[in-house]
Amino acid sequence: MTTRVSTRRALRVFEGLEKRIREATAKAEAHAQEDAKRELMEASSGGLSTAELRRRDHPYARRHGTAREDPEVINEQTGKFKRSWRATRPTRTGNRLRSRIRNTDPKAKFMHGTTAMLLRPIIRRVKRRIRRIRRYRLQRGLWAAILAK
């Protein structure tokens, strides 16, 4: 027995599928973005005070060659840096879905290193930590969209 489907009906089915996939991936990306922001907040909560950093001879100083403390952790002083992480809504360009999270604190520019301070790769840490969960969320969203009726 053969089932016949009109071209118009098939087109509607595929358009519905495309819409569900777009919605599911956007939702999954929004969740992954929340995960990343949570990780950034955690990585911005180091416990060394300014006085302790001074006592330890500024462990992120370039003169040491390598960091003496974990460079992927930003030590919380006033809490402003930690509170300054801002996320934008995921955007789609063609087949690509992008998320952006940035820190609006003026001190954020120092994460890239200075003449006196080493690079602080906090973003690399977060990308590494959420890569698997992000992929899982996207795959789960895709399959849910495909299997939905």
ZIBEL-V136907 format. One record per residue. N is the residue number from 1. SS is DSSP state (~ for helix, > for strand, _ for the rest). Layout:
BEGIN
N&SS / N&SS
END
This chain:
BEGIN
1&_ / 2&_ / 3&_ / 4&_ / 5&_ / 6&_ / 7&~ / 8&~ / 9&~ / 10&~ / 11&~ / 12&~ / 13&~ / 14&~ / 15&~ / 16&~ / 17&~ / 18&~ / 19&~ / 20&~ / 21&~ / 22&~ / 23&~ / 24&~ / 25&~ / 26&~ / 27&~ / 28&~ / 29&~ / 30&~ / 31&~ / 32&~ / 33&~ / 34&~ / 35&~ / 36&~ / 37&~ / 38&~ / 39&~ / 40&~ / 41&~ / 42&~ / 43&~ / 44&_ / 45&_ / 46&> / 47&_ / 48&_ / 49&_ / 50&~ / 51&~ / 52&~ / 53&~ / 54&~ / 55&~ / 56&_ / 57&_ / 58&_ / 59&_ / 60&_ / 61&> / 62&~ / 63&~ / 64&~ / 65&_ / 66&_ / 67&_ / 68&_ / 69&_ / 70&_ / 71&_ / 72&_ / 73&_ / 74&_ / 75&> / 76&_ / 77&_ / 78&_ / 79&_ / 80&~ / 81&~ / 82&~ / 83&~ / 84&_ / 85&> / 86&> / 87&> / 88&> / 89&> / 90&> / 91&> / 92&> / 93&> / 94&_ / 95&_ / 96&> / 97&> / 98&> / 99&> / 100&> / 101&> / 102&> / 103&> / 104&_ / 105&_ / 106&~ / 107&~ / 108&~ / 109&~ / 110&~ / 111&~ / 112&~ / 113&_ / 114&_ / 115&_ / 116&_ / 117&> / 118&_ / 119&_ / 120&_ / 121&_ / 122&~ / 123&~ / 124&~ / 125&~ / 126&~ / 127&~ / 128&~ / 129&~ / 130&~ / 131&~ / 132&~ / 133&~ / 134&~ / 135&~ / 136&~ / 137&~ / 138&~ / 139&~ / 140&~ / 141&~ / 142&~ / 143&~ / 144&~ / 145&~ / 146&~ / 147&~ / 148&_ / 149&_
END
